[in-house]
Structure formats: structure tokens, C-alpha cells
Amino acid sequence: MLKRLFDIVFSFTGFIVLSPLLLVLGLWVILGSKGGMFYRQERIGRNGKVFRLFKFRSMYTNSDKKGLLTVGGRDPRITPAGYYLRRYKLDELPQLLNVLIGDMSLVGPRPEVKKYVDLYTPEQRKVLLVRPGITDYASLEYFEENDLLARSADPEKTYIEEIMPAKLRLNERYIMEAGLLTDLKIILRTLKRIVK
């Protein structure tokens, strides 16, 4: 209950404070390429519930039909504005709406698409017992995930066999350590990483 109150207060405050920036970024997305401001993708949330995750659109329309993984910072499907939005994680800011709605938390295991959740073992599915988040230990550890995949001969295989299991182990660590102090630590580390 305290965590949910923390999420509501900080996401609402963040949304109000950042609203001018959100407006500018939204206009940049719309004016930079054809399509809407937001990209909404189905993700698997707490207890396996499907929800739609908000992001600023960083790819050309219908690019997700060519694959779910983004490979490298210069993936040709990424728009010019999208490159910078992704580089500085600004495309994730609309997820403050998901936090306000209650689909997500500020901190928690990153929600995955169904295709990859279907590959989870029963042990790994325990990460679905908690509300997913905007950032977590795995987000910090794999901050440059796109570049890692770009160096792979088979990005899909690398993600499924190496990156995804490692991220899930970090998710399990978060669940074991979850608490407001842990959340604050992760939020501060995330902000520091983005600024750097």
C-alpha cells in the first residue's frame, strides 16, 4: 500500500513537472515522421494480466512487424527523433501514465511482451507476482542492451539464451530486496546513469 502511494505521488508530481518537456517531445515525434505521438504495445503485467504500455513513438509506423527486438542505436526502423529519445530513455517518460493507472510501478521488473513471457520457466514466472516497473536492476545492468544485440550474429538467440535469463535473475533479486529504500536507490541510480 505504501509503495502504491509512493508511485501515485511521485508519478503525478513527475507528470506535472515534466509536462512542458513531454509536450515538446510529443511535437518532435509528430513533426519528425508520419504517425501518432505514442506507441502502445501489449505487455504482460502483474499476475499475467495484459496491458498496453505507453511510449513516445521512436520508430516508423508498423516497424514492430519486422521484429520486436531493437538492434543497435542506428536500427533503420528508428526515426531521427527516436534515436535521441531512446539514447536518453526519454521515450519511456509516458509510462508515468501507466504508473498512475496502476498497470506499473516506478520500480519493478520491466514488463515483457507475451512472446518472451511464454518462454519463462515456472520459476521465472514468479516475477509476474509483482507489479512491473519503469526501471529496475536489470534496466541498469543492461542500459546498453541494443548495442549488445548489435554485436551478436543472432540477436534473437542472444536475447533469449543470455540476456533474458540474466535479467530475470536480477528481477528475482529485486523482489527479494523490494522496499522504498531500494526503490529510491534504483531511481537515483537510473537518473544518474541517464545524465552521465
N, C-alpha and C positions, 0 to 999 in steps of 0.2 A: 504493500500500500504506500509506504514511504517512497519507494522507487518510482511508482507511478506519479505521485505528487511532484517529485523532483523532475520527472520527464515533462509533465504538463507545464510547470512554472518556467523551466529553462527553455523548452521548445517555443512556448508562446512569447517569452521575452526575446529570444533569438529571432523569431519571425518578425516581430515588431521592429527591433533594432536594425535588422538586415533588410527590411522591406525595400528601401531605396536601391540597394545593391541588387536584390532579386529582380526588381523591375528593369534595371539596366541590363542585367544578364539575359532576362527573358526577351527583351527587344533585340539584343545582339543575336540571339538564336534565331528569332523570326526573320530578321532582316538579312542574316547571313546565308540562309538557304531555305528552300521551299519546305513547308511543313509547319507543324504546331510548335508551341513553346516547350511543352512537356512530352516526355516519353514515359508511358506507363507500361510496366512489364509485370506479368504474373510471377509471383514468388511464393514460396511455401513458408508460412509463419508458424506461430505457436500452435502446438497440437496438430500440425499438418494442415492448418487452415490456409486456403489460397487467398492472397490479397494482391492488390495492384500497387506496386512501388513507384513513387514519383521520382523522376529525374529531369533535369533540363535535357532536351534532346541534343545529343552530341554527334549523332550520325545522320547520314542522309536517310530519307524516308524508305522504309521496308528493308533496310540493311541487315536487320536481325534475321531475315530469311536466308542469308548467306552464311550464317553461323552465329552461335551465342557467345563465343569467346572473342575478345578483342586482342589482337596480336600486335604488340609494339605500339609506340606512341603515334606512328605515322601510318596506321592502318588506313588504306584508301577509302574506307567507308566513313571515316571520321571527318566531319566538317572542319573548316578553318577555326571557327569559334570553338567547336567541340574539342579540338586539340588542347587549347588552353584551359577550358572548363575541366577536362579530365586531368590534366597535368597538376592543377592546383585543387583537385577534388571539389570544385565549385558545382559540378553537375549534381552532386549529392545533396545540396542545400534544400531542395524542395521536399526531401524526406522528413523535414521538420513537420510537414503536414501529416505524414504517416504516423509520427510520434504523437501529435495532438489527437488524431483519430483513435489511436490505441493499437494500431497494427504493429508498431515498432516502439523500441525504446531508444534513448540516446546511445546507450552502450549495451551490446549483446552480440551474439553470433550473427554474422552477416547472413541475410536470407538468401537462399539459393533457388534456382529455377528447378522445376519438377524433374526435368531430365536427369539432373545430377543427384537430387534427393532420392530418386528411385534406386540409385546405386549404393546408398548408405547401408551399412550393416545394422543389425538390431542395436548394437552398442552405440554406433554413431548417431542413430536416430534420437538418442537422448538429448541432443542439442535442440530438438524441436519441443522440448518440455518448457523452454523459457521463451520470452518474447525476443524476437530478433532485434538487432540494433544497427545504428548508422556506423559505429566504429567498435573495434574490439582488439584483442591481442593479435589476431590473425591479420586484421587490416594494417596494423603497424608493421608486422613482420613481412607482409607481402605488399608493401606500399608500391613497389615497382613490379607488380605481377605481370603486367602487359609486356614489359621488357624481357622478363624471364621466359615468357612464352614465345617471344620473337626469336630467341636464341635456340629454340627447340626445333628439331627436324619434324616432330609430330606434336604440335601444341595440345591437341585434344588428349592424347595419351599421357603427356606430361602432366596435364591438369588433373586427370582422373587418377593416375597412379602415384603421383608425387605430391603435387600442391594441395589437392583437396584433402587427402588424409592428414597431411601436416596441419592444415588449417583447422580441421575438425579436432585434432588433439589440443590445439590452442583454445578452441571453443570450450572443450571439456575443462581445461584449466580455468577459464574464466568462470564457468558455472561453479566450480569448487571454491573460488575466491570472491564470488559476487558480493557486492556491498557498495554503499555510497562512496566510501573512501577509494575503493578500487575503481569505480566509475569515474570519479573526479580525476584520478591519476591517469586513466586511459584518455579522457577528454583532453587533459593538459598535454599529454604526450602527443596526441594527434594534432592539436593546434601547433605545437612546436615543430612537428615534422612538416606540416604544410608550409609554415613560414620559412623554414630552412630550405 
